[in-house]
Amino acid sequence: MHREVTAVVQYRFGETPPYSSRLTVVPHTGEQLGVPELGRCESTGQSAPKECLGRCDMTGGEVLRHLLLPSEVSARRALAEHTLRCSLSGKRILMDEAELSAVTGNPVTRSLLKTCPLTGMRAESEHFGKCAFTSAEVLTAELSVSEVSGKRYRRDQQVRSAVSGKAGHKEEFLFCHETRQPIVPEEAEQCELTKKFVRKGVLEKCALTGMAVLPSELERCAVSDKRIIKTVLVSSSVSGARLQRRLAVRSIAGKFCAPSEAKTCMWSGRRSHPDDLRMCSLTGIPFHVEFAAPGDQPYLQPLGDLLHGVRRATDVPERWEDIGSKASTALRSRCRVETAHVSPDKRHLAICSEVRTLLGLRVRQAGLLYSIEDGSIVGRIAMGKRTAKGWIGADG
């Protein structure tokens, strides 16, 4: 009778948990069939069925399974000397699953450590804090308490006031527009014109508006010698000097000049921009362009109207005799005032006189300007003859 018997055999290696292997034998002959292949434990040197061996995930060596301890984090297995306890969770882990805390120096499961974005150092969560301004979580050693607000902030973004020396996060500070130095809001003042911030004491007051502005926004007025906001100043087209618009003399074309650069219109008495004055071709006196007669050779129209006979004003008749006497002396001929027109400022008279020569047979008209205040003839006396076409100058 021939039989093959298969049995499960249990055995131990000292005080170890039991192992089991399947054996097949022939009782009649004692022959062993299906004997487990043997291997050697790299830790103890013992021979054992290979099915009793397991792989150490740290060394890669084959060792008896009971010598391997599992990681409570990953279920990987390794010899006891390649495992340790996580100081934070208390769990057993493999050594390559641990990392030393940069703060405590204790081994901690890698996944339980946090990385500081400032230093790259890793440590337990309890050693981290949040920056109140950026919300970044960094090591508490990298945080400071703001002397401005009392909030915690990351030290790498610290700014210190150039005025008080207070330290805090950069978002708590302003930068002086003039000095470019950091200051806290309480140490700053704002330019009313540009809205820019500067440290106290930098702003100047505009002498005209009273506004506190940046020094660069002010300019000295050439007339008042006061520092004024640039926007209310204009440039003289005569000298380039800067002065207040309200103090400047403006031309018809919109140009400006200083009062000292203005010229007087002899007819109106007004101070005018030089660009607006014309020289009378009849008398040689300066007058404003608004009183000019049309034509290539400008002349004072009120005087021209008297000479042409289109106006017959009889202003200030009590002076006519004196004017006629002075004109007679100047021309060495007998003169008689025909018409007189007073100027807008009541200081001058435009005179048209009849001048007779050649024993009174030759009659001409003379035009002149008379100063009521000084009682004298101003400028040249224009001589000419009145015709059907109007008055024609002696040289015309």
Helices and strands as residue ranges (DSSP letters): E 5-11, E 19-26, E 31-33, E 38-40, E 47-49, G 50-52, E 53-55, E 62-64, G 65-67, E 68-70, E 77-79, G 80-82, E 83-85, E 92-94, G 95-97, E 98-100, E 107-109, G 110-112, E 114-115, E 122-123, G 125-127, E 128-130, E 137-139, G 140-142, E 143-145, E 152-154, G 155-157, E 158-160, E 167-169, G 170-172, E 174-175, E 182-183, G 185-187, E 188-190, E 197-199, E 204-205, E 212-213, G 215-217, E 218-220, E 227-229, G 230-232, E 233-235, E 242-244, G 245-247, E 249-250, E 256-257, G 259-261, E 263-264, E 271-272, G 274-276, E 277-279, E 286-288, G 289-291, H 301-308, G 317-319, H 320-331, E 334-342, E 348-357, E 362-371, E 376-387, E 390-393
